Amino acid sequence: MISSLRRIEFIRLLNNQNIDPRRLDPNNVLFDPLKGAAFLGRKGQTDEAVWLTFVATHFGKHVTDGWKLASNVMGSFGHGPTWDFAAYSAQAVQFDAMLVANGASLKDKVVSGRFSNHRQYQSKNPKTISTVFSSFHAWQCAQGGFTARVQAIHKTHGQNPTDVFDQLYRSLTPVFGFGRLGNFDFLTMLGKLNLAPIDAGSTYLVGATGPLGGAKLLFHNSTAAAVSSSSLQKRVDEMDAYLGVGKQVLEDSLCNWQKSPDRYIYFKG
């Protein structure tokens, strides 16, 4: 749990750090989409920052390869252009063609890099990546941009951060390949980067694997306990009322603890 708290605090500290603008350049060794998103968010470029947060969420940071896969795709494998939000919005067809042209490189994990542990089952097939990007772009632009989407939720559901989080979580269903974990990771990251006034009001265990197994182990001493995810979600959420660490910390720490409940192993991603 302490490790989970520290991981979250590390991201929040980005909001007050000096960030090198080269973090935005996928063809630079300093490329880091999360730091880039924090940099853009401070400059008021919300849609570009949200787009980079999506990129970071989809590809993830591999424990060995780092952001290599994200940088290759975003930088057209070193040949340009850079596929920021504006470029993709204007030339999505060319983005798809770039993926097809680099299909062989995508297949070679040494050349392309790998997804993070959270995203390890995602496909590097050009068509699949195209579908993920196009479906997310459609979601982001559906109401005139991300800020407009949040404002629309405020008008219909109020400004409570957990209610807004829940509405955004539900709205992400059409994004291909994200699923429960992608939705949760993406939205909690937006909150930590101050890109949206949102906070997870639940651990969203329905549809989970690792965190659900951790909850079963915690409350029933077996990861295979025959108990509904909805009932466990309620118990875990109620536990936070006592611990006060936040739903993301509980979700993350339960997932990592159940992998090695008797011996602490630091999760590196």
ChimeraX attribute file (.defattr): number of C-alpha atoms within 10 A of each C-alpha:
attribute: neighborCount
match mode: 1-to-1
recipient: residues
	/A:1	15
	/A:2	10
	/A:3	15
	/A:4	20
	/A:5	16
	/A:6	12
	/A:7	15
	/A:8	16
	/A:9	12
	/A:10	12
	/A:11	15
	/A:12	17
	/A:13	12
	/A:14	18
	/A:15	18
	/A:16	10
	/A:17	11
	/A:18	10
	/A:19	15
	/A:20	13
	/A:21	14
	/A:22	15
	/A:23	20
	/A:24	23
	/A:25	18
	/A:26	28
	/A:27	20
	/A:28	13
	/A:29	12
	/A:30	17
	/A:31	21
	/A:32	24
	/A:33	27
	/A:34	26
	/A:35	27
	/A:36	24
	/A:37	30
	/A:38	31
	/A:39	24
	/A:40	21
	/A:41	21
	/A:42	15
	/A:43	10
	/A:44	11
	/A:45	14
	/A:46	19
	/A:47	21
	/A:48	18
	/A:49	27
	/A:50	28
	/A:51	23
	/A:52	26
	/A:53	25
	/A:54	27
	/A:55	22
	/A:56	24
	/A:57	26
	/A:58	24
	/A:59	25
	/A:60	25
	/A:61	26
	/A:62	20
	/A:63	14
	/A:64	12
	/A:65	15
	/A:66	19
	/A:67	24
	/A:68	27
	/A:69	26
	/A:70	27
	/A:71	29
	/A:72	22
	/A:73	24
	/A:74	23
	/A:75	19
	/A:76	20
	/A:77	23
	/A:78	14
	/A:79	10
	/A:80	14
	/A:81	16
	/A:82	22
	/A:83	22
	/A:84	19
	/A:85	15
	/A:86	13
	/A:87	13
	/A:88	20
	/A:89	15
	/A:90	11
	/A:91	11
	/A:92	17
	/A:93	12
	/A:94	14
	/A:95	23
	/A:96	18
	/A:97	14
	/A:98	18
	/A:99	22
	/A:100	16
	/A:101	13
	/A:102	16
	/A:103	16
	/A:104	14
	/A:105	17
	/A:106	23
	/A:107	16
	/A:108	12
	/A:109	15
	/A:110	12
	/A:111	14
	/A:112	22
	/A:113	24
	/A:114	27
	/A:115	27
	/A:116	24
	/A:117	15
	/A:118	17
	/A:119	20
	/A:120	12
	/A:121	10
	/A:122	16
	/A:123	14
	/A:124	21
	/A:125	14
	/A:126	21
	/A:127	15
	/A:128	15
	/A:129	19
	/A:130	20
	/A:131	15
	/A:132	17
	/A:133	23
	/A:134	19
	/A:135	17
	/A:136	22
	/A:137	19
	/A:138	14
	/A:139	19
	/A:140	21
	/A:141	15
	/A:142	12
	/A:143	14
	/A:144	10
	/A:145	16
	/A:146	20
	/A:147	16
	/A:148	14
	/A:149	17
	/A:150	19
	/A:151	15
	/A:152	14
	/A:153	16
	/A:154	15
	/A:155	9
	/A:156	9
	/A:157	12
	/A:158	12
	/A:159	16
	/A:160	13
	/A:161	16
	/A:162	15
	/A:163	18
	/A:164	25
	/A:165	26
	/A:166	18
	/A:167	13
	/A:168	18
	/A:169	19
	/A:170	12
	/A:171	13
	/A:172	21
	/A:173	16
	/A:174	14
	/A:175	20
	/A:176	17
	/A:177	22
	/A:178	21
	/A:179	15
	/A:180	18
	/A:181	17
	/A:182	20
	/A:183	23
	/A:184	23
	/A:185	19
	/A:186	20
	/A:187	25
	/A:188	20
	/A:189	25
	/A:190	23
	/A:191	17
	/A:192	21
	/A:193	25
	/A:194	15
	/A:195	24
	/A:196	21
	/A:197	16
	/A:198	23
	/A:199	22
	/A:200	20
	/A:201	18
	/A:202	21
	/A:203	23
	/A:204	26
	/A:205	24
	/A:206	15
	/A:207	12
	/A:208	16
	/A:209	14
	/A:210	19
	/A:211	26
	/A:212	27
	/A:213	22
	/A:214	26
	/A:215	26
	/A:216	22
	/A:217	18
	/A:218	17
	/A:219	13
	/A:220	14
	/A:221	12
	/A:222	14
	/A:223	18
	/A:224	12
	/A:225	13
	/A:226	9
	/A:227	10
	/A:228	12
	/A:229	19
	/A:230	14
	/A:231	11
	/A:232	21
	/A:233	20
	/A:234	14
	/A:235	13
	/A:236	23
	/A:237	19
	/A:238	14
	/A:239	15
	/A:240	17
	/A:241	11
	/A:242	8
	/A:243	9
	/A:244	11
	/A:245	15
	/A:246	18
	/A:247	22
	/A:248	22
	/A:249	21
	/A:250	25
	/A:251	26
	/A:252	21
	/A:253	20
	/A:254	24
	/A:255	20
	/A:256	21
	/A:257	23
	/A:258	20
	/A:259	16
	/A:260	10
	/A:261	13
	/A:262	8
	/A:263	8
	/A:264	10
	/A:265	12
	/A:266	10
	/A:267	16
	/A:268	11
	/A:269	14
